[in-house]
């Protein structure tokens, strides 16, 4: 698994179950990888062309939109979603500088 500080949303795979705290962020699956997403109902992230081909600020829009969808629409626990999405470099770019997790 790549260094979490280097995990771009374009190359991230987010799998989750609605109305739960069950969410996982990892790198996109490649051929012959074990599919760890099997226990999850939904996915977002780089597994979709629109995210994988986004550039610059578009990537930040995608990551923030998907975070809001998981939390507000699908009822994923906000703390669990925050913990996992913090593995994504573009998500951390949106943090205030005084947060320890912020990307410098």
C-alpha positions in Angstrom: 0.0 0.0 0.0 1.4 3.4 -0.9 2.3 6.0 1.7 -1.1 7.5 2.8 0.4 11.0 2.4 0.8 10.2 -1.3 -2.7 8.7 -1.9 -4.4 10.9 -4.5 -8.2 10.6 -4.7 -7.8 9.8 -8.4 -6.0 6.6 -7.3 -8.1 5.9 -4.2 -10.8 3.4 -3.8 -13.5 4.1 -1.1 -15.9 1.4 -0.1 -18.6 1.8 2.5 -21.9 0.6 4.0 -24.6 3.2 4.5 -26.0 4.0 7.9 -22.8 2.6 9.6 -19.3 3.3 10.5 -18.1 0.7 8.0 -15.8 2.5 5.5 -12.4 1.9 4.1 -10.0 3.9 1.9 -7.3 2.1 -0.1 -5.5 2.2 -3.4 -7.4 1.2 -6.6 -7.5 -2.5 -7.0 -5.3 -4.0 -9.7 -5.5 -7.3 -11.5 -4.9 -10.2 -9.2 -5.4 -8.1 -6.1 -7.6 -9.5 -3.3 -10.9 -7.6 -3.5 -11.2 -6.3 0.0 -14.3 -4.3 -0.9 -16.6 -7.4 -1.0 -18.2 -6.7 2.4 -19.2 -3.1 1.3 -22.3 -2.1 -0.6 -21.1 1.1 -2.3 -17.9 2.6 -3.7 -16.6 6.1 -4.7 -13.3 7.5 -5.7 -10.9 6.6 -8.5 -12.9 3.6 -9.5 -15.0 6.0 -11.5 -13.7 7.6 -14.7 -14.9 11.1 -13.8 -12.8 11.1 -10.6 -9.8 9.3 -12.2 -9.6 11.8 -15.0 -10.2 14.9 -12.9 -7.4 17.5 -12.7 -6.4 20.1 -10.2 -9.2 21.7 -8.2 -11.7 19.3 -9.8 -10.2 16.5 -7.7 -10.9 18.5 -4.5 -14.5 19.0 -5.6 -14.9 15.3 -6.1 -13.4 14.3 -2.8 -15.5 16.8 -0.8 -18.7 16.0 -2.7 -18.2 12.3 -2.1 -17.4 12.9 1.6 -20.7 14.8 1.9 -22.7 12.2 0.1 -21.4 9.4 2.4 -22.1 11.4 5.5 -25.2 13.5 4.7 -27.1 11.2 2.3 -25.9 7.7 3.1 -25.5 8.1 6.9 -21.9 7.0 7.3 -20.6 8.0 10.7 -18.8 11.3 10.3 -15.8 10.3 12.5 -15.3 7.1 10.6 -15.5 8.9 7.3 -13.1 11.6 8.4 -10.6 9.1 9.7 -10.6 7.2 6.4 -10.8 10.2 4.0 -7.8 11.7 5.9 -5.7 9.1 4.1 -6.4 11.1 0.9 -4.0 13.9 0.1 -6.6 16.2 -1.6 -8.9 15.9 1.4 -6.1 17.0 3.8 -5.3 20.0 1.5 -8.7 21.4 2.6 -7.7 21.4 6.3 -6.7 24.6 8.2 -3.0 24.8 8.7 -3.3 24.4 12.5 -4.7 20.8 12.1 -2.0 18.2 12.6 -3.3 16.2 9.7 -3.1 19.1 7.2 -0.9 18.6 4.2 1.9 21.2 4.2 
